[in-house]
Amino acid sequence: MRLPSLVVAVDRALQTTGTPPRGGTLVVGLSGGADSVALLDALTSLRRRRGFRVVAAHLDHGLREGSADDAAFCAELCQRLDVPLRAGRADVRARAARERGGLEQAARRERYAFLRRVEEEEAAVAVAVAHTRDDQAETLLLRLLRGAGATGLAGMRPRNGDVVRPLLAVSRQEVLAHLRERGLAWREDPSNADTAHRRNRVRHELIPYLEERFNPGIRAALARTASVLADEAAYVRAEAEALLARIVRAEGGALLLRRAPLAEAPSAVARAAIRLALLRAGGLAQVGALHVDQVLRLARAKAPSGRRLPLPGGREARFTRDDVRIEVHTGRGTKAVSSPEEP
């Protein structure tokens, strides 16, 4: 029996990432939207052929009326596909208020925390999320507008640790065609049409403009660019990890980088090493290319001793003749933060 083209693409992506192995369990993030429904359907079509188990996970963010209907839809879909469903609920507004951040960031953190709890409880090997080629194009443009460097412009990876993205080479049009072919319904989130959100403006205004005026295939072109940059960023990161291993040490709750070898390293490698150090010392939330460049510029200065550079997350880089010291200030001294976020 010939498999649908989207299922073939998902099968190819799973083989490339090596996930899941035969006998393993894969947790699938299921929002009820078109992309996640298509991904769940494709994986259920492959589970017997490939010999793995699928568990769906749905989180109600509690952000809008109708979210309970999304949960009911997901339960009905999973019953139809014979897939176990793990459902949860989060208070995203409360988290955003606690962390003094945006709702989108709080929702993302709650979602991934929930998916990883399910992953652990189900003894799963990975979490599958339904980002598509269109999402990749939007991500690259958003990061370009923010002034990201090559690492940020590399976008999302097919696999990043325990997270896999089997639809990353699939367009949203292909997703919708698959759902129509399979007779599958999905839920529409009204907030996806709200152009008050920057991603929605990119999706509904910027990309259609670029398609009409510059390149009808802009989505595929941007995704290819992200893929090329990802390969180059992986090489630079490996070099940066080797550099950091030679020059970093912990002291009094801070990270110290030997200044001379950092300053002498190629700029791309030095920047990546600084990002890795910041990742260890509190994560990369709100860290941009400008912050990294400022650290590198002062590290290369002739006489930086005594200079201090404030960094996101209550951190500070202090410069001496020999070292760059990255520390996090609290009310009772200085300490490193031990729960970095993913890049």
KEKE-3310 file (N, C-alpha, C; in steps of 0.2 Angstrom, whole numbers, plus 5000, padded with zeros to 4 digits):
npx = (5004:5003:5010:5004:5011:5015:5016:5027:5037:5038:5042:5055:5061:5061:5070:5081:5084:5086:5076:5060:5069:5066:5053:5053:5046:5036:5033:5020:5017:5001:4991:4979:4978:4980:4994:4999:4989:4990:5003:5002:4993:5001:5011:5004:5001:5013:5018:5016:5022:5035:5037:5036:5029:5016:5012:5000:5001:4992:4991:4982:4982:4974:4971:4961:4943:4935:4946:4944:4936:4945:4953:4943:4941:4954:4954:4944:4949:4961:4955:4949:4960:4966:4976:4984:4981:4988:4983:4984:4984:4988:4993:4996:4996:4998:5011:5018:5016:5024:5037:5038:5037:5033:5017:5018:5031:5030:5020:5026:5037:5029:5023:5033:5039:5028:5027:5039:5038:5028:5035:5045:5037:5031:5042:5048:5058:5059:5052:5040:5037:5026:5032:5033:5040:5036:5035:5048:5053:5047:5052:5066:5065:5060:5070:5080:5076:5077:5090:5099:5113:5123:5120:5107:5100:5101:5089:5077:5081:5080:5082:5084:5092:5081:5070:5061:5058:5048:5041:5048:5052:5041:5028:5015:5004:5005:5002:4989:4983:4985:4977:4964:4964:4964:4952:4952:4948:4952:4957:4955:4965:4960:4969:4979:4977:4978:4986:4993:5002:5019:5024:5013:5011:5022:5019:5006:5007:5021:5028:5018:5019:5033:5032:5024:5031:5044:5049:5041:5044:5048:5047:5052:5065:5070:5069:5079:5090:5091:5094:5107:5114:5113:5121:5133:5134:5134:5147:5155:5150:5156:5169:5169:5165:5177:5186:5181:5182:5195:5198:5189:5184:5177:5174:5170:5156:5155:5159:5174:5183:5198:5206:5215:5216:5203:5201:5210:5205:5196:5183:5170:5170:5174:5163:5153:5158:5157:5143:5140:5146:5137:5126:5128:5129:5116:5108:5101:5090:5084:5097:5106:5114:5121:5124:5133:5143:5148:5154:5164:5171:5176:5184:5194:5200:5213:5216:5206:5204:5195:5183:5165:5151:5134:5123:5109:5097:5101:5115:5132:5147:5164:5179:5197:5214:5218:5206:5189:5175:5160:5146:5132:5121:5114:5103:5112:5125:5135:5131:5130:5118:5108:5100:5099:5091:5086:5094)
npy = (4994:5011:5024:5040:5056:5065:5057:5049:5058:5061:5049:5048:5059:5054:5043:5050:5057:5047:5043:5037:5023:5005:4999:5009:5024:5038:5054:5065:5082:5089:5101:5102:5110:5111:5107:5099:5089:5083:5078:5069:5060:5055:5049:5039:5031:5026:5019:5005:4999:5004:5000:5007:5016:5028:5042:5055:5072:5085:5102:5113:5130:5139:5152:5157:5158:5143:5135:5123:5116:5113:5104:5094:5090:5085:5074:5066:5064:5057:5045:5041:5038:5028:5032:5034:5048:5061:5074:5091:5106:5123:5138:5150:5164:5168:5163:5171:5183:5181:5179:5191:5192:5190:5183:5174:5169:5163:5154:5145:5140:5133:5124:5116:5111:5103:5094:5087:5082:5073:5065:5060:5052:5043:5036:5039:5041:5053:5069:5074:5088:5099:5108:5117:5119:5131:5137:5137:5147:5158:5160:5162:5174:5182:5182:5188:5201:5204:5205:5194:5183:5171:5158:5160:5163:5151:5144:5132:5116:5099:5090:5093:5089:5081:5084:5082:5086:5082:5087:5097:5099:5100:5108:5120:5120:5107:5100:5104:5098:5085:5083:5085:5075:5064:5066:5073:5083:5099:5111:5129:5142:5157:5167:5166:5174:5186:5201:5209:5202:5199:5188:5184:5195:5194:5182:5184:5196:5201:5189:5185:5197:5197:5185:5189:5201:5198:5184:5170:5158:5160:5155:5141:5145:5152:5142:5133:5141:5143:5129:5128:5137:5131:5120:5126:5133:5122:5117:5128:5129:5117:5120:5131:5125:5117:5127:5134:5124:5124:5136:5140:5141:5138:5149:5154:5154:5160:5161:5160:5166:5164:5178:5181:5169:5169:5182:5180:5171:5166:5177:5172:5160:5164:5172:5162:5154:5163:5164:5151:5151:5160:5153:5143:5150:5155:5155:5159:5168:5183:5187:5195:5197:5209:5210:5199:5203:5215:5210:5203:5213:5221:5211:5210:5223:5234:5238:5233:5231:5232:5236:5235:5226:5226:5213:5203:5196:5199:5198:5201:5205:5206:5213:5209:5210:5197:5189:5186:5188:5181:5184:5182:5193:5193:5197:5193:5193:5184:5172:5158:5154:5139:5133:5134:5140:5132:5136)
npz = (5000:4995:5004:5010:5004:5014:5025:5021:5021:5034:5039:5033:5039:5053:5051:5048:5059:5068:5077:5083:5091:5087:5097:5106:5114:5108:5112:5107:5104:5105:5099:5093:5082:5064:5060:5071:5071:5059:5060:5071:5065:5055:5062:5069:5058:5055:5066:5068:5057:5059:5072:5085:5099:5102:5111:5114:5119:5127:5131:5140:5140:5146:5141:5134:5130:5125:5125:5132:5123:5114:5120:5122:5108:5105:5113:5107:5095:5098:5103:5091:5083:5091:5101:5116:5127:5136:5146:5151:5162:5162:5171:5163:5163:5176:5177:5168:5174:5186:5181:5175:5161:5144:5138:5127:5129:5142:5139:5130:5139:5149:5141:5135:5147:5152:5142:5143:5156:5153:5144:5153:5162:5154:5150:5138:5122:5116:5111:5100:5090:5080:5071:5055:5038:5034:5047:5050:5040:5045:5057:5054:5048:5058:5067:5060:5059:5072:5073:5074:5075:5065:5072:5077:5066:5060:5063:5068:5072:5065:5074:5091:5105:5115:5107:5093:5076:5065:5054:5048:5035:5028:5020:5025:5016:5011:5023:5025:5013:5016:5027:5022:5012:5021:5028:5040:5053:5061:5074:5074:5080:5086:5089:5080:5070:5074:5071:5080:5086:5083:5075:5068:5060:5052:5046:5039:5033:5029:5023:5013:5005:5001:4994:4983:4978:4976:4977:4973:4979:4992:5005:5004:5000:5011:5021:5016:5017:5031:5034:5028:5036:5048:5047:5046:5058:5067:5065:5069:5082:5087:5087:5095:5107:5110:5112:5123:5133:5135:5141:5151:5168:5184:5198:5214:5211:5199:5181:5174:5160:5151:5145:5134:5125:5121:5115:5104:5096:5081:5076:5074:5081:5094:5097:5098:5108:5119:5119:5123:5136:5142:5141:5150:5162:5166:5155:5139:5137:5131:5127:5115:5099:5100:5114:5115:5106:5112:5124:5117:5111:5122:5128:5118:5120:5123:5136:5146:5160:5175:5169:5167:5162:5160:5159:5151:5162:5175:5175:5174:5166:5170:5168:5168:5168:5164:5163:5158:5168:5172:5180:5191:5199:5215:5229:5239:5236:5224:5211:5201:5189:5188:5179:5163:5148:5133:5118)
capx = (5000:5007:5010:5003:5017:5017:5019:5034:5042:5039:5046:5061:5064:5063:5076:5087:5086:5087:5071:5062:5071:5060:5051:5053:5040:5037:5027:5018:5013:4995:4987:4973:4979:4981:5000:4999:4984:4994:5009:4999:4990:5007:5015:5000:5002:5020:5020:5016:5028:5042:5038:5036:5023:5014:5008:4999:5001:4989:4991:4977:4985:4970:4972:4955:4937:4936:4952:4941:4934:4951:4955:4938:4943:4960:4952:4940:4954:4965:4951:4948:4967:4968:4982:4983:4981:4990:4981:4986:4982:4993:4991:5001:4996:5002:5019:5020:5017:5029:5043:5038:5039:5027:5013:5020:5037:5027:5016:5031:5040:5024:5022:5039:5039:5023:5029:5045:5035:5025:5041:5048:5032:5030:5049:5049:5064:5059:5046:5039:5033:5024:5034:5034:5044:5033:5037:5055:5054:5045:5057:5072:5064:5059:5077:5084:5073:5080:5098:5102:5119:5122:5117:5100:5097:5100:5083:5075:5084:5076:5082:5088:5092:5076:5065:5062:5053:5047:5037:5051:5053:5035:5025:5009:5000:5005:4999:4982:4981:4985:4971:4959:4964:4962:4946:4953:4946:4957:4955:4959:4966:4958:4974:4984:4975:4979:4992:4996:5008:5024:5025:5007:5012:5027:5015:5000:5009:5028:5029:5014:5022:5039:5030:5021:5035:5051:5051:5035:5046:5052:5047:5057:5071:5072:5071:5085:5095:5092:5097:5114:5117:5113:5127:5139:5134:5136:5154:5157:5149:5161:5176:5168:5165:5184:5189:5178:5184:5202:5199:5184:5185:5172:5177:5166:5150:5156:5163:5180:5186:5204:5205:5220:5214:5196:5202:5214:5201:5192:5177:5164:5171:5174:5156:5150:5161:5154:5136:5140:5147:5131:5121:5130:5128:5110:5104:5101:5084:5085:5103:5106:5120:5124:5127:5139:5148:5150:5159:5170:5175:5180:5189:5199:5202:5220:5216:5199:5204:5190:5177:5160:5146:5128:5120:5102:5096:5104:5122:5137:5154:5169:5185:5203:5220:5219:5200:5182:5172:5153:5143:5125:5120:5108:5104:5116:5132:5135:5130:5129:5111:5110:5094:5099:5086:5088:5096)
capy = (5000:5017:5029:5047:5059:5068:5051:5047:5064:5060:5043:5050:5063:5050:5039:5054:5059:5041:5043:5033:5016:5000:4997:5015:5028:5045:5059:5070:5088:5089:5107:5102:5113:5107:5104:5094:5084:5080:5075:5063:5055:5052:5044:5033:5027:5023:5016:4997:4998:5006:4997:5011:5018:5035:5045:5062:5076:5091:5106:5118:5135:5143:5159:5160:5154:5138:5130:5116:5113:5110:5098:5088:5088:5081:5067:5063:5062:5051:5039:5038:5035:5023:5034:5037:5055:5064:5081:5095:5113:5127:5145:5154:5171:5168:5162:5177:5189:5179:5180:5198:5191:5190:5177:5169:5165:5159:5148:5140:5137:5129:5118:5111:5108:5098:5088:5084:5078:5067:5061:5056:5048:5038:5033:5040:5043:5060:5073:5077:5094:5100:5114:5115:5123:5138:5140:5139:5153:5164:5160:5165:5182:5186:5183:5192:5207:5206:5206:5188:5180:5165:5153:5161:5162:5143:5142:5126:5110:5093:5087:5097:5086:5076:5087:5081:5090:5078:5091:5103:5099:5099:5115:5120:5118:5100:5098:5105:5094:5078:5083:5085:5068:5059:5068:5075:5090:5102:5117:5135:5146:5164:5172:5166:5179:5193:5204:5212:5197:5200:5182:5184:5200:5191:5176:5186:5202:5201:5184:5186:5203:5194:5181:5193:5206:5196:5177:5166:5152:5163:5150:5136:5148:5154:5136:5131:5146:5140:5123:5129:5140:5126:5115:5130:5134:5116:5117:5134:5127:5112:5124:5135:5120:5115:5133:5135:5119:5126:5143:5142:5138:5141:5152:5158:5154:5164:5158:5164:5164:5167:5183:5181:5165:5171:5188:5178:5166:5169:5180:5167:5155:5168:5174:5156:5152:5168:5162:5145:5153:5163:5148:5140:5155:5158:5154:5164:5172:5190:5188:5196:5197:5215:5208:5195:5208:5219:5206:5201:5220:5222:5206:5212:5229:5234:5239:5232:5230:5236:5237:5231:5226:5223:5208:5201:5191:5201:5196:5206:5203:5210:5212:5210:5209:5190:5185:5189:5185:5182:5182:5184:5196:5193:5202:5191:5191:5182:5165:5156:5151:5132:5131:5137:5138:5130:5141)
capz = (5000:4995:5009:5008:5004:5021:5029:5018:5023:5041:5040:5031:5045:5058:5050:5048:5066:5072:5083:5089:5090:5088:5104:5110:5114:5106:5114:5102:5106:5101:5101:5090:5076:5058:5060:5076:5070:5053:5063:5075:5060:5051:5066:5070:5052:5055:5072:5067:5052:5062:5079:5091:5103:5101:5116:5113:5125:5126:5137:5140:5142:5150:5139:5130:5130:5120:5126:5134:5117:5110:5124:5120:5102:5105:5116:5102:5089:5100:5103:5084:5081:5096:5104:5123:5128:5142:5146:5157:5161:5165:5172:5159:5165:5182:5176:5165:5180:5191:5178:5172:5154:5139:5138:5122:5132:5147:5136:5128:5144:5152:5136:5135:5154:5152:5137:5146:5162:5150:5142:5158:5165:5149:5148:5131:5120:5113:5111:5093:5089:5073:5067:5048:5034:5035:5053:5049:5037:5049:5063:5051:5047:5065:5070:5056:5060:5078:5072:5076:5071:5061:5076:5078:5059:5058:5065:5071:5070:5064:5081:5096:5111:5115:5103:5086:5072:5058:5048:5046:5028:5025:5019:5027:5011:5011:5029:5024:5008:5019:5031:5017:5009:5026:5031:5047:5055:5066:5077:5073:5086:5083:5090:5075:5065:5077:5069:5085:5087:5077:5071:5064:5055:5047:5042:5035:5029:5026:5019:5006:5001:4998:4988:4977:4975:4976:4976:4975:4983:4997:5011:5003:5000:5018:5025:5014:5020:5038:5034:5027:5041:5053:5046:5047:5065:5070:5064:5073:5089:5089:5088:5101:5113:5111:5114:5130:5137:5137:5144:5156:5175:5189:5204:5218:5208:5193:5176:5171:5153:5150:5140:5129:5120:5118:5111:5098:5092:5075:5078:5074:5086:5100:5099:5100:5115:5124:5120:5127:5143:5145:5142:5157:5167:5167:5149:5133:5137:5130:5125:5108:5096:5102:5120:5113:5102:5117:5128:5113:5110:5128:5129:5114:5121:5125:5143:5149:5167:5179:5165:5169:5156:5162:5154:5153:5168:5181:5175:5173:5164:5173:5164:5171:5163:5162:5163:5158:5173:5171:5186:5192:5205:5219:5235:5244:5233:5217:5210:5194:5188:5186:5174:5157:5143:5126:5113)
cpx = (5004:5005:5008:5010:5020:5019:5026:5039:5043:5043:5053:5065:5065:5069:5082:5089:5087:5082:5064:5065:5065:5059:5051:5046:5041:5031:5026:5014:5007:4991:4980:4973:4981:4988:5001:4995:4987:4999:5007:4997:4996:5010:5011:5000:5008:5022:5020:5022:5035:5043:5039:5029:5022:5010:5007:4999:4998:4989:4986:4980:4981:4970:4966:4949:4938:4941:4949:4939:4940:4953:4950:4940:4949:4958:4948:4945:4958:4961:4950:4954:4969:4975:4980:4985:4983:4988:4983:4983:4987:4990:4996:5001:4999:5009:5022:5021:5022:5036:5044:5040:5032:5023:5015:5026:5034:5024:5021:5035:5035:5023:5027:5040:5034:5025:5035:5043:5032:5030:5044:5044:5031:5036:5050:5056:5065:5052:5046:5035:5032:5026:5035:5039:5042:5035:5044:5057:5052:5050:5064:5071:5063:5066:5081:5082:5076:5087:5102:5108:5117:5118:5109:5097:5097:5093:5082:5079:5079:5076:5087:5087:5086:5070:5066:5056:5052:5044:5041:5053:5047:5031:5018:5003:5000:5002:4991:4979:4981:4979:4965:4958:4962:4955:4946:4951:4952:4954:4959:4959:4965:4964:4979:4983:4976:4986:4995:5002:5013:5024:5019:5008:5017:5023:5010:5002:5016:5029:5025:5017:5029:5038:5028:5026:5042:5052:5045:5037:5050:5052:5052:5064:5074:5073:5077:5091:5096:5095:5105:5117:5117:5119:5133:5140:5136:5144:5157:5156:5154:5167:5175:5168:5173:5187:5187:5181:5192:5203:5194:5186:5179:5176:5172:5159:5150:5159:5168:5182:5193:5204:5209:5217:5207:5197:5206:5210:5197:5185:5171:5164:5171:5167:5152:5152:5157:5146:5135:5141:5141:5126:5122:5128:5122:5105:5104:5095:5086:5092:5103:5113:5124:5128:5134:5145:5152:5155:5165:5174:5179:5185:5195:5202:5209:5221:5209:5199:5199:5184:5172:5154:5140:5125:5113:5102:5100:5112:5126:5144:5159:5175:5192:5208:5220:5212:5194:5178:5164:5150:5135:5124:5114:5108:5109:5123:5131:5134:5129:5122:5112:5104:5094:5094:5090:5090:5090)
cpy = (5006:5022:5036:5051:5062:5062:5049:5052:5063:5054:5044:5054:5059:5046:5044:5056:5053:5040:5041:5026:5011:4999:5004:5019:5035:5049:5064:5076:5089:5095:5106:5106:5109:5104:5098:5088:5080:5075:5068:5058:5051:5047:5038:5028:5023:5018:5008:4996:4999:5003:5001:5013:5025:5037:5052:5066:5083:5095:5112:5124:5140:5150:5161:5155:5149:5133:5123:5113:5110:5104:5092:5086:5084:5074:5063:5060:5057:5045:5036:5035:5030:5025:5036:5044:5057:5072:5084:5102:5117:5134:5149:5161:5172:5167:5168:5183:5187:5181:5187:5197:5191:5183:5172:5165:5161:5153:5143:5136:5131:5123:5113:5108:5102:5092:5084:5080:5072:5062:5057:5051:5042:5034:5033:5042:5050:5063:5075:5083:5095:5106:5112:5120:5130:5141:5142:5145:5159:5165:5164:5173:5185:5187:5187:5199:5209:5207:5200:5187:5174:5159:5154:5161:5155:5141:5136:5120:5104:5089:5091:5093:5081:5078:5085:5085:5087:5081:5097:5104:5099:5106:5115:5118:5110:5097:5098:5100:5087:5078:5082:5078:5063:5061:5070:5082:5093:5108:5123:5139:5153:5168:5171:5171:5186:5196:5209:5208:5198:5194:5182:5189:5197:5186:5179:5193:5202:5195:5184:5192:5201:5190:5184:5197:5203:5189:5173:5160:5154:5158:5145:5139:5149:5148:5133:5135:5144:5134:5123:5132:5136:5122:5119:5132:5128:5116:5122:5132:5122:5115:5128:5131:5118:5121:5134:5130:5120:5132:5144:5138:5142:5143:5156:5159:5158:5159:5163:5162:5168:5172:5182:5176:5166:5177:5186:5174:5170:5172:5176:5162:5158:5170:5167:5153:5157:5166:5156:5146:5156:5158:5144:5144:5159:5157:5160:5169:5180:5192:5189:5196:5203:5213:5204:5199:5212:5216:5205:5208:5221:5217:5207:5219:5229:5234:5239:5232:5235:5238:5232:5231:5222:5218:5206:5196:5193:5199:5202:5202:5208:5208:5213:5209:5202:5187:5190:5185:5186:5179:5185:5187:5195:5197:5200:5189:5189:5175:5164:5153:5144:5129:5134:5135:5135:5136:5142)
cpz = (5000:5000:5007:5008:5010:5025:5027:5021:5030:5043:5038:5037:5051:5057:5050:5055:5071:5078:5080:5087:5090:5095:5108:5109:5112:5109:5109:5105:5102:5103:5099:5083:5070:5058:5065:5074:5064:5056:5067:5070:5057:5056:5068:5064:5051:5061:5072:5063:5055:5069:5085:5093:5102:5107:5114:5120:5124:5132:5136:5143:5146:5148:5136:5131:5124:5121:5128:5128:5113:5114:5122:5113:5101:5108:5111:5097:5092:5101:5096:5082:5085:5099:5111:5123:5135:5142:5152:5156:5165:5166:5169:5161:5171:5181:5173:5170:5184:5188:5174:5164:5150:5140:5133:5125:5137:5145:5134:5133:5148:5147:5136:5142:5154:5148:5140:5152:5159:5148:5147:5161:5160:5147:5141:5129:5117:5113:5103:5093:5082:5069:5059:5044:5034:5042:5053:5046:5041:5054:5060:5051:5053:5068:5066:5058:5067:5078:5075:5072:5068:5065:5076:5071:5056:5059:5069:5068:5069:5071:5085:5103:5110:5111:5096:5082:5065:5053:5046:5039:5024:5025:5023:5022:5010:5017:5028:5019:5011:5023:5027:5014:5015:5029:5038:5048:5060:5069:5075:5079:5083:5084:5085:5069:5067:5075:5074:5087:5081:5073:5066:5058:5050:5043:5037:5031:5026:5021:5012:5002:4998:4993:4982:4974:4973:4974:4978:4979:4989:5003:5010:5003:5007:5022:5022:5017:5027:5039:5033:5033:5047:5053:5048:5055:5069:5070:5069:5080:5091:5091:5094:5108:5115:5114:5122:5135:5139:5141:5150:5163:5179:5195:5208:5215:5202:5188:5174:5165:5153:5144:5134:5123:5117:5113:5104:5094:5086:5078:5079:5080:5093:5102:5101:5107:5120:5125:5124:5134:5146:5146:5149:5163:5167:5161:5144:5133:5137:5128:5118:5105:5098:5109:5119:5110:5107:5122:5124:5112:5116:5129:5124:5115:5124:5133:5146:5156:5171:5175:5167:5164:5159:5157:5156:5159:5174:5181:5174:5171:5166:5170:5168:5166:5160:5160:5161:5163:5172:5177:5187:5199:5209:5225:5240:5241:5226:5216:5203:5194:5185:5181:5168:5153:5137:5122:5109)
residu = (MET:ARG:LEU:PRO:SER:LEU:VAL:VAL:ALA:VAL:ASP:ARG:ALA:LEU:GLN:THR:THR:GLY:THR:PRO:PRO:ARG:GLY:GLY:THR:LEU:VAL:VAL:GLY:LEU:SER:GLY:GLY:ALA:ASP:SER:VAL:ALA:LEU:LEU:ASP:ALA:LEU:THR:SER:LEU:ARG:ARG:ARG:ARG:GLY:PHE:ARG:VAL:VAL:ALA:ALA:HIS:LEU:ASP:HIS:GLY:LEU:ARG:GLU:GLY:SER:ALA:ASP:ASP:ALA:ALA:PHE:CYS:ALA:GLU:LEU:CYS:GLN:ARG:LEU:ASP:VAL:PRO:LEU:ARG:ALA:GLY:ARG:ALA:ASP:VAL:ARG:ALA:ARG:ALA:ALA:ARG:GLU:ARG:GLY:GLY:LEU:GLU:GLN:ALA:ALA:ARG:ARG:GLU:ARG:TYR:ALA:PHE:LEU:ARG:ARG:VAL:GLU:GLU:GLU:GLU:ALA:ALA:VAL:ALA:VAL:ALA:VAL:ALA:HIS:THR:ARG:ASP:ASP:GLN:ALA:GLU:THR:LEU:LEU:LEU:ARG:LEU:LEU:ARG:GLY:ALA:GLY:ALA:THR:GLY:LEU:ALA:GLY:MET:ARG:PRO:ARG:ASN:GLY:ASP:VAL:VAL:ARG:PRO:LEU:LEU:ALA:VAL:SER:ARG:GLN:GLU:VAL:LEU:ALA:HIS:LEU:ARG:GLU:ARG:GLY:LEU:ALA:TRP:ARG:GLU:ASP:PRO:SER:ASN:ALA:ASP:THR:ALA:HIS:ARG:ARG:ASN:ARG:VAL:ARG:HIS:GLU:LEU:ILE:PRO:TYR:LEU:GLU:GLU:ARG:PHE:ASN:PRO:GLY:ILE:ARG:ALA:ALA:LEU:ALA:ARG:THR:ALA:SER:VAL:LEU:ALA:ASP:GLU:ALA:ALA:TYR:VAL:ARG:ALA:GLU:ALA:GLU:ALA:LEU:LEU:ALA:ARG:ILE:VAL:ARG:ALA:GLU:GLY:GLY:ALA:LEU:LEU:LEU:ARG:ARG:ALA:PRO:LEU:ALA:GLU:ALA:PRO:SER:ALA:VAL:ALA:ARG:ALA:ALA:ILE:ARG:LEU:ALA:LEU:LEU:ARG:ALA:GLY:GLY:LEU:ALA:GLN:VAL:GLY:ALA:LEU:HIS:VAL:ASP:GLN:VAL:LEU:ARG:LEU:ALA:ARG:ALA:LYS:ALA:PRO:SER:GLY:ARG:ARG:LEU:PRO:LEU:PRO:GLY:GLY:ARG:GLU:ALA:ARG:PHE:THR:ARG:ASP:ASP:VAL:ARG:ILE:GLU:VAL:HIS:THR:GLY:ARG:GLY:THR:LYS:ALA:VAL:SER:SER:PRO:GLU:GLU:PRO)
# end
